[in-house]
């Protein structure tokens, strides 16, 4: 059992370790745009609440939710908490035509630290790799993931708590393209039927 846990920890550390490629670097310098059905703004407390079909974009970052509460600190940096069934985020990886996607019942986005946290039925995808858990954090600056479970069963839709589940695809070997499926051999006809008259 201990050996199995060690293997799982090694596999997760490969998936969740900082990647050599960062999230789209230009995103941090782009304005944050928000759209919703209704908006309530409290300038005194610097809290804005967006309700209904909410979309937050900042460069390639996209967050969708049913409700989003945004707070702004004294320096103008923003923190958002998105609620949905599920709420989602998506961001392009720097230098690649690939996105990181995340889903959860609640998503917290910290603009200052460029960090996203997903809570309850959390799921993240990076390329073909996928992680599910009760809680997942993602640091967009370093592409560092952390996933936590909450029980014996694997977290999945309908089960809020559970163990972390990861699917890690093998990486293609250098100089080799992914194997193409074998061609289907053609069989010759045993007899040729008479063509029909037209």
C-alpha positions in Angstrom: 0.0 0.0 0.0 2.9 2.4 0.9 4.5 1.6 -2.5 1.3 2.3 -4.3 1.0 5.7 -2.6 4.6 6.5 -3.5 3.9 5.7 -7.2 0.7 7.9 -7.1 2.7 10.8 -5.4 5.4 10.5 -8.1 2.8 10.5 -10.9 1.0 13.5 -9.5 4.2 15.4 -9.0 5.0 14.9 -12.7 1.6 16.3 -13.6 1.4 19.0 -11.0 5.1 20.1 -11.1 5.9 23.5 -12.5 6.0 23.4 -16.3 8.8 24.9 -18.3 6.2 26.9 -20.3 4.3 29.7 -18.6 0.7 30.8 -19.0 0.2 33.5 -21.6 2.5 36.2 -20.2 0.8 39.1 -21.9 -2.5 38.4 -20.1 -1.4 40.1 -16.9 -0.9 43.4 -18.6 -4.3 43.4 -20.4 -7.5 45.0 -19.0 -10.1 42.9 -17.2 -13.5 43.0 -19.1 -16.7 41.8 -17.4 -20.1 41.2 -18.8 -23.3 40.1 -16.9 -27.1 40.4 -17.0 -27.1 42.7 -13.9 -24.3 44.6 -12.0 -24.2 46.1 -8.5 -21.3 48.4 -7.7 -20.4 49.7 -4.3 -17.6 52.3 -4.8 -17.2 52.8 -1.0 -16.2 49.2 -0.3 -14.8 48.5 -3.8 -17.1 45.5 -4.3 -18.9 44.7 -7.5 -21.4 41.9 -7.9 -22.2 40.5 -11.4 -25.2 38.2 -11.8 -26.5 36.1 -14.7 -24.4 34.7 -17.6 -21.2 36.3 -16.3 -18.0 36.4 -18.4 -14.7 37.8 -17.2 -11.9 38.1 -19.8 -8.3 39.2 -19.5 -6.3 38.5 -22.6 -6.7 34.8 -23.2 -8.2 34.2 -19.7 -11.9 33.5 -19.7 -14.0 32.9 -16.6 -17.7 32.0 -16.9 -20.2 31.9 -13.9 -23.7 32.5 -12.7 -22.4 35.0 -10.2 -19.1 36.8 -9.7 -18.1 39.0 -6.8 -15.1 41.3 -7.5 -13.2 43.2 -4.9 -10.5 45.8 -5.6 -7.7 46.6 -3.2 -6.1 50.1 -2.7 -3.6 49.5 -5.5 -6.3 48.6 -8.0 -5.6 44.8 -8.1 -8.7 42.7 -8.3 -9.9 39.4 -6.7 -12.9 37.6 -8.0 -15.1 34.8 -6.7 -17.2 33.0 -9.3 -20.1 30.7 -8.5 -21.8 28.4 -10.9 -22.9 24.9 -11.7 -20.2 24.7 -12.6 -18.2 27.9 -13.0 -15.3 27.6 -15.5 -12.0 29.2 -16.5 -9.8 28.8 -19.6 -6.4 30.3 -20.3 -3.9 29.8 -23.2 -0.4 28.5 -22.5 2.5 30.7 -23.6 4.0 29.6 -26.9 1.6 26.7 -27.4 -1.7 26.3 -29.2 -3.1 24.7 -26.0 -5.3 25.8 -23.1 -5.6 25.1 -19.4 -9.3 24.6 -18.5 -10.8 24.4 -15.0 -14.3 23.8 -13.6 -15.8 24.0 -10.1 -18.8 25.0 -8.1 -16.7 28.0 -6.9 -13.7 29.5 -8.5 -11.5 32.2 -6.9 -9.3 34.3 -9.2 -6.5 36.4 -7.6 -5.4 39.0 -10.2 -2.4 40.1 -8.0 -0.8 36.7 -7.8 -2.3 35.3 -11.1 -3.8 32.3 -9.2 -7.0 30.4 -9.7 -8.6 28.1 -7.0 -11.4 25.6 -7.8 -13.7 24.3 -5.1 -16.2 21.4 -5.0 -16.2 19.0 -7.9 -13.1 20.6 -9.2 -11.6 19.5 -12.5 -8.6 20.8 -14.5 -7.4 19.9 -18.0 -4.1 20.7 -19.6 -3.8 19.3 -23.0 -4.9 15.6 -22.7 -4.1 15.4 -19.0 -6.9 15.8 -16.5 -7.1 16.1 -12.7 -10.3 15.9 -10.5 -10.6 16.5 -6.8 -12.5 18.4 -4.2 -10.0 21.4 -4.4 -7.5 22.4 -7.1 -5.3 25.4 -7.1 -3.5 26.7 -10.2 -0.7 29.3 -10.3 -0.8 30.7 -13.8 2.7 32.3 -13.4 4.4 29.0 -12.9 1.7 26.6 -14.1 1.9 24.8 -10.7 -1.1 22.7 -9.8 -2.2 21.3 -6.5 -5.1 18.9 -6.0 -6.7 17.7 -2.8 -9.4 15.0 -2.2 -11.7 14.7 0.6 -12.5 11.0 1.2 -12.2 7.5 0.0 -14.1 7.7 -3.3 -12.9 9.5 -6.4 -14.4 13.0 -6.8 -16.9 13.1 -9.7 -20.2 14.8 -10.6 -22.7 13.9 -7.9 -19.9 13.3 -5.4 -18.5 16.5 -3.9 -15.8 14.9 -1.9 -13.4 12.1 -2.8 -9.9 11.2 -3.6 -8.0 12.9 -6.3 -8.2 11.3 -9.8 -5.6 12.0 -12.5 -5.3 10.9 -16.1 -1.8 11.5 -17.4 -1.2 10.8 -21.1 2.2 9.5 -22.2 4.3 12.1 -23.9 5.3 11.5 -27.5 9.0 10.4 -27.8 11.3 13.0 -29.4 11.4 12.7 -33.2 8.4 10.4 -33.3 4.9 11.5 -34.2 2.0 9.8 -32.6 1.3 6.4 -34.1 -1.4 6.4 -36.8 -3.9 3.7 -36.8 -3.1 0.7 -39.1 -4.7 1.0 -42.5 -7.7 -1.2 -43.1 -6.7 -3.8 -45.8 -9.0 -3.9 -48.8 -10.4 -7.2 -50.0 -11.0 -7.9 -53.6 -14.5 -8.9 -54.6 -15.0 -12.6 -55.3 -17.2 -11.8 -58.2 -18.2 -8.6 -59.9 -21.9 -8.1 -60.1 -23.6 -6.9 -63.3 -24.0 -3.2 -63.4 -27.6 -2.1 -63.3 -29.2 -0.6 -66.3 -30.1 3.1 -66.1 
